[in-house]
């Protein structure tokens, strides 16, 4: 058994049920857990107050504290992995690195480049840990990637069932291991790594960000949220999940994004409950995440261009900067749209139904390029995942995989009436509308009231006709 290996934490920031940890401990005597603040990624997020960095720094400090009680620690670096990893390998003379496999195009190339530099002295072992099933496993009978969600979902579920009963299913395994006595501490590295003992505020200061305590998204709360959701809300999830004024969704996205919750635990806990429509619906939402990851894996060009070839460079997008600015600042004149944008600004999160409403409005009623909307969400969503965000925005703009027909344009008024019937969601995020009667806030009559609120930046009916005619011409 080799003496030491590096476990490179990336999207799996937890000590339990961690597949790379389990794999490393099967093959080596001791492990060195590390994390890298990748400057290649950080430069894409220039906001010094980015709340995700505060969440991340807080998480890393908690992991370090937990590892210290086990006579170890977490070693954190700042720079590019291509610079840092080879130096660590040479310094420690390790022959193996274990990490969660990432399937985003840029990260696939990063890992290939690192493996090339390390060969033959060290091998990078990658394990699918933030998805349940590795992309490329679920294929059609003709060995092609699925491009429609429903048949993919059915094949995905069949694949799980094929692995056996819950307690023996290899996909749903809870990886168990003991870290005590298995952690390596290379004292010579202390001067080169970021000292987590100084706290999250100082950690962020060293990499150019500013820490802000966030009581809404506490790293410790992930499993509590999941368990409370499965205990108290799952039975009514199918019925209530689209209502904006209800707390009816799990809000576990950020914890899954950073791997504080194991994706296997979500499926395990759901399948352990008595089957009902709520559980089925929630699991199907988890499978959407896997579906979009597969699409991005098989079609990496979809990061920057429409999945449907006929729409690539064909839509005459609206280039008015004023329209974009009014949208991102919640000044569209449509209460349901503006409330959703304010939720994003204030919470770093937006209800999924609201995401669909605002993305449809952005790309169809305003005819703004979906990629600009995707980039806007990327800067603010706590649960931002490239595959799901790109997939969702392309779906809403009718140019993505398994997208609705071009003539489907969400009506903000009708969506508001249906999913925020008393206007409580709108009033929560737009308190200046508190006194507007609930039955009128989602109607055009609302704009006849003499209140301090912007007039609609576009006429819904006319903008809908424009979008349909524009997309219809391209589709012919």
Secondary structure, 3 states (H helix, E strand, C coil): CEEEEEEEECCCCCCCCCHHHHHHHHHEEEEEEEEEEEHHHHCCCCCCCCHHHHHHHHHHHHHHHHHHCCCCCCEEEEECHHHHHHHHHHHHCCCEEEEECCCCHHHHHHHHHHHHHHCCCCEEEEECCCCCCCCCCCECCCCCECCCHHHHHHHHHHHHHHCCCHHHCHHHCCCCCCCCCCECCCHHHCCCCECHHHCHHHHHHHCCCCCCCCCCCCHHHHHHHHHHHHHHCHHHHHHHCCCCCCCCCCCCHHHHHCCCCCHHHHHHHHHCCCCCHHHHHHHHHHHHHHHHHHHHHHCHHHHCCCCCHHHCCCCCCCCCHHHHHHHHCCCCCCHHHHHHHHHHHHHCCCCHHHHHHHHHHHHHHCCCCHHHHHHHHHCCCCCCCHHHHHHHHHHHCCCCCCCCCCCCCCCHHHHHHHHCCCCHHHHHHCHHHCCCCCCCCCCHHHHHCCCCCCCCCCCHHHHHHHHHHHHHHHHC
